[in-house]
Amino acid sequence: MKELLGSKGSGLAEMARLGLRVPAGFTVSTRCCERYEQSGMDFVRRELWEEVLDGVAFIEKTTKRTVFRAGCSLVAAPPLLLSVRSGAAASMPGQMDTVLNL
């Protein structure tokens, strides 16, 4: 699992599997990183972006918080703060800003 999810992702997945409380989240696999290396932003737009949006929606629902969007009220729901980490063997350190527009 470590080769697919990286050290951090596989550690969190294993803790969740054991029933330990871990923060809501999702992992972009090393396969996605490899596909990005091959296809660039075309892969992100065609396949990955919807999965990222689904992952963020899952976290919003689980935490009852919301990513701030223009026109949204912070009174309606507290803001959702996210941490984006890179740690897989085939990860993209330094490329997170470009790929995910963070």
Secondary structure, DSSP 8 states (H G I E B T S, - for coil): -HHHHHHHHHHHHHHHHTT----S-----HHHHHHHHHHTHHHIIIIIHHHHHHHHHHHHHHHT-B---TT--TTTS-B--------STT--TTTHHHHH--
